[in-house]
């Protein structure tokens, strides 16, 4: 299970537990909900620290990957063919280019006639 899902479910679970504990208390529904929200936030800071750190690491990894992909795309748009070929899964290899592929197709077409 994803660390973000675990942490979110943990926060939600803490809220539900605190709210359930506040049900017998004679307060308005929204006041109970606000108290449960604040208390569950405080409890989650201590009780869910491990899951929060795992989620932060996962989000950091995703952010680094997106930054690398963004840099590769910018380099490809700037004309760096090596950067474009590094992220393109459709090309057979870095040695082939569009012009070479067109020349090869034209040569095959000449041989067929």
N, C-alpha and C positions, 0 to 999 in steps of 0.2 A: 504494500500500500504506500502511496506517495506520502512523504513527510508533511506536505501541505494539507492533505486530506486528514491525516491523523491529528494534526494540530487543530484544524478547524472543528473536527468532531469532538476533540477533547474540550475545546472552549465551549462548544454548544452543550456538551454533557455537563460541564461544571455549572453552566447557567441553569440548566433544567434542575439539577440537584439542589442548588441554592434556592431557586424559585419554589420548588416543592417543599423545602424546609420552611419557607416563609408563608405557605398557604394558611396554616392555622392562626397566624398573627392577624389581628384585626386592623388592617390597613387597606387603602384603596389598591385596586389591581395595578394601576400604573406605577404607584409608589413601590409596590413589591417588585415589579419588573425592573425599575431603576436600581433598587437596592441589589437585586440579584445580578444585574449587569455589572455594577461596580464591584461587588464582592467576587464575582467569577473572574473578572479581569485581574483583581489582586491575587486571587488563588492561582490563576493560570501563570502568573509571573514566576511563582515559586514552583508549582507542581508540574508545569509543562515546559520547563526550561530546556530540557534535552530535545524534545520534539521541535521547539522553536528554533534551536540552534541547527538541527538537521534541515529544517525548512529553509533557513537562511543560507546554508551551504548549497542546497539545491538551487535556490534562486540565484545565488552568485555564479554558479556553474552555467546556468542557462543564460545569464546576462553576458558572461565572458564569451560563450559560444555565439550569441547574437552579435556582439561587437566584432568578433573575428569575421563572421559572415558579412557584416556590413562593410568592413574594411576591404574584404575580398571583392565584393560587388562594386565598391567605389573604384578600386584599382582596375577592375575589368572595364568599367565604363570609361576610365581614363585612358584605356588602350593597352593595358598590360595583359598580353595574351597568356602569359604563364599563370597569372592569377585567375583569368577566366577559365582556363583549362583545368585548374586545380579543383574548382568547384562544380564543373560541368560533368554530370554523370552520363550524359548522352553521347559525348564524343568518344571515339574508340581509343584515342591516345593523344599525347601532346604533339606528336610529329605531324599529324594530319591537320590540314587547314581547309577552309571552305574553298579557296582557290584551287588547291591540290585535288580536292574531291571533284570539283567541277571539271578540271582538266582530265582526270581519270575517266569520268563519265563521258566526256566528249570523245576521248580516245576509243572507248568501247563502242560508242555510237558509230564512229568511222569504220571500225573493223567489221561491225555487223552489216554495213551496207555494201 
